[in-house]
Amino acid sequence: MSESSDTSRTAVKTYVPAYQKSEWQSHADSLEMSQSEFVRTMVQAGRKGFEPDTTEPSSSDPDPGGNGLETQVLELLSADTYSWDELLDAVSEDIESRLDETIEQLQTNNRIRYSGRHGGYTTVDGGDDGD
């Protein structure tokens, strides 16, 4: 299996207000989904609104600006059978790789840094409350 089709799983943690978690759980229950599946699905759906801006002109996507996700899913399924989680992992690998490359480049250019004190990335030009 190539690196781009790595379907290994990893945990992602987020903190939300209790009322929001309760709303998400109710919605997940009504869709007969686990809370994890619901959050993954909603994140993927929300990302669709950002895809046109992230498509680069040199993209190898055979359908740039179109429904590249459909093409990618059909290509994956033509070769093998995938569970929901495996499909999600396979199609999200591209955005994860692009984000990793972008973060590395921004750090190399000294435009952002990781702030352990604030638990995440911040701009170098004072985008946080200074540590």
N, C-alpha and C positions, 0 to 999 in steps of 0.2 A: 504494500500500500504506500503510495507516495505521500510526501509531507502535506500536500495540498488537500488530500482526502483523509487526513488523520481524524478519526471519529472518537478519539479519547475524550473523556468528560472531565470537566473541572468545575469547581464551585465558584459562584459569583455571589457576593453579598451586597445587600443594600439596606438602608434604614429608611423607613417611611413612618409617618404618623400612624398610630393605632387605628384611627378611623379609616385611613386609606387601605390598610391591610385588610380590615374587615370588609370594606367595599369590594376589594379585589377577590377575596375569598368567596363572597356571595356570588359575584359574577362568574368566577371559576366553577362554583358548584352548579350554577344554572346552565353552564355549558358542559357539565359533566367532565371537567378537566381538573387535574391536580393544580395546586397553586403554582408550582414550578412551571408546568406546561403553559398555564395561562400567562405568566409573566414573560416567558420566552416568546410566546406567540404575539403578545402585545408589543414587545420590544421590536420583533421582526417587522410587524405591521407598521410601527411608527417609523422605522428606518426607511421604509419605502419612500416616504416623503423627502428624504435626503439624498436618495440615490442619484437623481439627475445631476445634482451639483457635484457629486464625487466621481462621476464617470470622467475618466481622463481621455483625451483624444487618442492616445496611443493604446487604449484598452484593447485586449485581445477578445473582448466580448463580441460574438458574431452579430449581436443585435444591440449596438450601443444606443442608450437612451430608450430602448424598447423594453421588452420583458426578458432580459437576460436570465432572470431567476428561473423562468419557465424552461428555457433552453438548458440551463445547468441541471435542473431537476430531471428533465427527460434524459439527458446524457448519463447522469448517475444511475437512474433506474433502468436504463437499457443494458447496463452491465451487471447489475446485482440487485438484490432486495435490501432495502434500508428501513429501519424503524424511524419514527418521527424524530427522535433524538439524534440518530445518526445522520438523517437528512439535514436537520438544523445545523449540526456541527459541520457537515461538509460544505454547506452553502455559506456559512458565516466565517469560514476560514479566511476567505479573501479579505473581508473588511478588517478582521483581526490582524492579518499580516500588514495591510496598508496602514492601519493605525500604529502598529509597532514601528514600522519604518518611519512614519511621520514623527512620532515621539522621539525616536533616536536622532533624526535629523534636526529637530527643533532643539534638542539638548546639545547636540554637537555645535549648533550655531549660537548657543547660549541665549536662546529666546525663552526657554522654559526650564524648570528644574523640578525635581521631586522634593516635596517638603514633608518630611516625616512628622513634623510637629502638627501640620495641618492634614495629614493623611492623604495627600494626593499631589497632583501636579499643579504648578502655578507659574505664572509668567515671571521672568527675571526682572522686568521693568516696573515692578511694584504692584503687580496685580493682586497681591495679598496684603495682609496687615503687618508685614515685616517680621521676619524672624532672624 
